[in-house]
Amino acid sequence: MSRGPVVRGLLCAIACALLLFLAWWMIKGGLNDVRQASDLGQQAETVVRFACGLLSVAAVVTRFRWRRRARTVRIAWMVSLAGMVGLSALVWGPPMPHVALLFVAAALLLAWALLWTLGPASAA
């Protein structure tokens, strides 16, 4: 018996669990930061963080249902994750553009790896 499908299933389960954890963390953080966001940049980052949390849930859902929308949801999730990470390094504390670029690159790499473990983004 081949271990390939078992390993892929396990990786998919881990990716789904991680996405759901990220969703909880981002939504909770977004709701908490609404009260602390004092300027437009912080408010924008808070909205993007909340949206990224919702898109994390949608990425898991579209893995199993509404698979035709999976590609769109995954792209939107990656963009919102990169936006959230980049904005957070710029608007919370002193602006650090170089750090923001590094964080965005790392976030996109990790997002790509995470979404790769979910499998194809369209119905097979």
Backbone torsions as a table, in degrees:
resi	resn	phi	psi	omega
1	MET	NA	134.4	-177.9
2	SER	-78.6	140.1	178.2
3	ARG	-87.0	-9.5	-177.1
4	GLY	-52.1	-55.3	-179.5
5	PRO	-63.5	-32.9	179.2
6	VAL	-67.9	-44.7	179.7
7	VAL	-65.1	-43.9	178.1
8	ARG	-61.6	-41.0	178.3
9	GLY	-64.1	-40.1	178.8
10	LEU	-66.8	-43.2	177.2
11	LEU	-62.2	-40.0	178.3
12	CYS	-63.7	-42.4	179.0
13	ALA	-63.6	-40.6	178.5
14	ILE	-65.5	-43.1	178.9
15	ALA	-62.5	-43.0	178.7
16	CYS	-62.8	-43.5	178.7
17	ALA	-62.8	-41.8	179.0
18	LEU	-65.4	-42.1	177.5
19	LEU	-62.7	-40.2	178.6
20	LEU	-68.0	-37.2	175.1
21	PHE	-63.8	-45.2	177.8
22	LEU	-60.6	-39.8	178.5
23	ALA	-59.5	-48.5	179.9
24	TRP	-60.2	-46.4	-177.7
25	TRP	-63.8	-42.7	-177.9
26	MET	-71.6	-42.7	179.4
27	ILE	-65.3	-45.3	178.4
28	LYS	-61.6	-45.8	178.9
29	GLY	-64.2	-39.7	178.1
30	GLY	-63.4	-42.0	178.7
31	LEU	-67.5	-37.3	178.0
32	ASN	-69.3	-38.3	-176.4
33	ASP	-77.3	-13.5	178.3
34	VAL	-56.7	-40.1	-179.1
35	ARG	-73.1	-27.3	-175.3
36	GLN	-94.6	-15.8	-177.3
37	ALA	-69.9	111.7	-174.3
38	SER	-102.4	-23.2	179.6
39	ASP	-122.6	176.0	-174.8
40	LEU	-62.5	-39.6	179.3
41	GLY	-63.3	-43.8	178.6
42	GLN	-66.4	-38.1	177.7
43	GLN	-65.9	-40.9	178.6
44	ALA	-64.1	-43.6	178.8
45	GLU	-62.4	-38.0	179.2
46	THR	-64.9	-42.6	178.2
47	VAL	-65.1	-43.2	179.9
48	VAL	-64.9	-39.1	178.5
49	ARG	-62.7	-45.0	178.9
50	PHE	-62.4	-44.4	178.4
51	ALA	-62.8	-39.0	178.7
52	CYS	-63.7	-37.1	176.4
53	GLY	-63.3	-44.1	177.9
54	LEU	-65.3	-39.0	178.4
55	LEU	-68.8	-27.5	174.9
56	SER	-63.3	-43.5	176.2
57	VAL	-64.0	-43.9	179.7
58	ALA	-61.9	-35.3	178.5
59	ALA	-63.9	-38.2	177.3
60	VAL	-70.2	-44.8	-178.5
61	VAL	-61.1	-43.5	-178.0
62	THR	-73.8	-8.0	172.4
63	ARG	-69.7	-29.9	-174.8
64	PHE	-113.9	-29.7	-178.9
65	ARG	-132.7	157.7	177.9
66	TRP	49.9	46.1	-174.1
67	ARG	-62.6	-22.3	178.2
68	ARG	-65.4	-22.4	180.0
69	ARG	-93.6	-2.6	-173.9
70	ALA	-60.3	-44.1	-178.2
71	ARG	-61.5	-45.4	179.3
72	THR	-62.8	-44.3	-179.7
73	VAL	-64.1	-42.9	-178.5
74	ARG	-65.6	-41.2	177.7
75	ILE	-64.3	-45.0	178.7
76	ALA	-61.7	-38.4	178.9
77	TRP	-64.7	-44.8	-179.9
78	MET	-62.9	-42.3	179.8
79	VAL	-65.2	-43.2	-179.5
80	SER	-68.1	-36.3	177.4
81	LEU	-64.3	-47.2	178.5
82	ALA	-62.6	-41.6	178.3
83	GLY	-63.5	-42.3	179.9
84	MET	-63.9	-46.4	-177.9
85	VAL	-65.4	-44.1	179.5
86	GLY	-65.2	-45.5	179.7
87	LEU	-64.3	-39.4	-177.1
88	SER	-62.8	-35.1	178.2
89	ALA	-74.0	-15.1	-178.6
90	LEU	-100.6	-30.5	-170.8
91	VAL	-108.9	-19.2	178.3
92	TRP	-103.0	104.1	-176.7
93	GLY	93.1	-166.2	-179.7
94	PRO	-68.9	138.3	179.7
95	PRO	-63.2	130.0	-179.6
96	MET	-130.5	83.2	-175.6
97	PRO	-59.1	-40.0	-179.5
98	HIS	-66.2	-41.3	177.6
99	VAL	-65.8	-39.8	179.1
100	ALA	-60.4	-44.1	178.3
101	LEU	-63.6	-40.7	177.1
102	LEU	-63.5	-44.1	178.8
103	PHE	-62.9	-41.3	179.6
104	VAL	-63.2	-45.1	179.4
105	ALA	-61.7	-44.5	179.1
106	ALA	-64.8	-41.0	179.9
107	ALA	-64.1	-42.5	179.1
108	LEU	-65.6	-39.4	177.7
109	LEU	-64.3	-46.0	178.7
110	LEU	-67.1	-38.2	177.8
111	ALA	-63.8	-43.3	178.5
112	TRP	-60.3	-45.4	179.7
113	ALA	-63.2	-41.7	-180.0
114	LEU	-64.8	-45.6	-179.7
115	LEU	-69.7	-30.6	176.3
116	TRP	-61.3	-37.0	-179.8
117	THR	-70.2	-19.9	177.9
118	LEU	-72.4	-21.3	-179.7
119	GLY	98.6	-171.8	-176.6
120	PRO	-57.0	147.3	-177.3
121	ALA	-91.0	1.8	178.7
122	SER	-132.1	162.1	-179.4
123	ALA	-64.2	136.7	-178.3
124	ALA	-91.0	NA	NA
